[in-house]
Amino acid sequence: MLIIAIIVFGILVGGLAQMVLGRRMESVNWTVAIVAGLLGSLLGGLVSSLIAGDGIELRASGLIGSFLGALVVTAAWGALASRKA
């Protein structure tokens, strides 16, 4: 059940990151949302939790870090995609 919750949270965070960066709900790339959400949550959430001193527990600092990490991953993915095109 925890794995399903992590995947759903990753999808939501990745989709929200795309919408903040200018996409509309209809044009969200869900493959990018899944990858960006999971990678961003792993990197950003872990780093911000450790910096805040929360350890590896579910805290607000980790949730905010997850969102910021997803923003960074989504922006980097978009930059690479536009460079290739």
C-alpha positions as CSV (number, residue, x, y, z in Angstrom):
1,M,0.0,0.0,0.0
2,L,2.9,2.4,0.7
3,I,4.3,1.9,-2.8
4,I,1.0,2.8,-4.3
5,A,0.8,5.9,-2.1
6,I,4.3,6.9,-3.2
7,I,3.5,6.5,-6.9
8,V,0.3,8.5,-6.6
9,F,2.1,11.2,-4.6
10,G,4.8,11.3,-7.3
11,I,2.2,11.6,-10.1
12,L,0.4,14.5,-8.3
13,V,3.6,16.4,-7.5
14,G,4.9,15.9,-11.0
15,G,1.6,17.1,-12.6
16,L,1.5,20.1,-10.2
17,A,5.1,21.0,-11.1
18,Q,4.2,21.0,-14.9
19,M,1.1,23.2,-14.2
20,V,3.2,25.7,-12.2
21,L,5.7,25.8,-15.1
22,G,3.0,26.8,-17.5
23,R,1.2,23.7,-18.8
24,R,-2.6,23.4,-18.6
25,M,-4.3,20.3,-17.1
26,E,-5.2,19.0,-20.6
27,S,-1.6,19.1,-21.8
28,V,0.2,17.5,-18.9
29,N,2.6,14.8,-20.0
30,W,1.8,12.1,-17.4
31,T,5.0,10.1,-18.2
32,V,7.1,13.1,-17.4
33,A,4.9,13.8,-14.3
34,I,5.5,10.3,-13.0
35,V,9.3,10.4,-13.5
36,A,9.7,14.0,-12.3
37,G,7.5,13.4,-9.3
38,L,9.3,10.3,-8.2
39,L,12.8,11.6,-8.9
40,G,12.0,15.0,-7.4
41,S,10.5,13.5,-4.3
42,L,13.5,11.3,-3.9
43,L,16.1,14.0,-4.4
44,G,14.3,17.1,-3.1
45,G,12.4,15.5,-0.3
46,L,15.4,13.6,1.1
47,V,17.8,16.5,0.8
48,S,15.4,19.0,2.4
49,S,14.4,16.6,5.2
50,L,18.1,16.0,6.0
51,I,18.9,19.7,5.9
52,A,16.0,20.5,8.2
53,G,17.1,17.8,10.6
54,D,13.9,15.8,10.3
55,G,15.7,12.6,9.3
56,I,13.8,10.3,7.0
57,E,10.4,11.0,8.4
58,L,7.3,12.4,6.7
59,R,7.4,16.1,7.5
60,A,6.4,19.3,5.8
61,S,10.0,20.0,4.9
62,G,10.2,16.8,2.9
63,L,6.9,17.5,1.1
64,I,8.0,21.0,0.1
65,G,11.3,19.6,-1.0
66,S,9.6,17.0,-3.0
67,F,7.6,19.7,-4.9
68,L,10.8,21.8,-5.4
69,G,12.7,18.8,-6.6
70,A,9.9,17.9,-9.1
71,L,10.0,21.5,-10.4
72,V,13.8,21.2,-11.0
73,V,13.5,17.9,-12.7
74,T,10.5,19.1,-14.9
75,A,12.4,22.3,-15.9
76,A,15.5,20.3,-16.7
77,W,13.5,17.8,-18.8
78,G,11.8,20.6,-20.7
79,A,15.2,22.3,-21.4
80,L,16.7,19.0,-22.7
81,A,13.6,18.3,-24.8
82,S,13.6,21.8,-26.4
83,R,17.3,21.5,-27.1
84,K,16.9,18.2,-29.0
85,A,14.0,19.5,-31.1
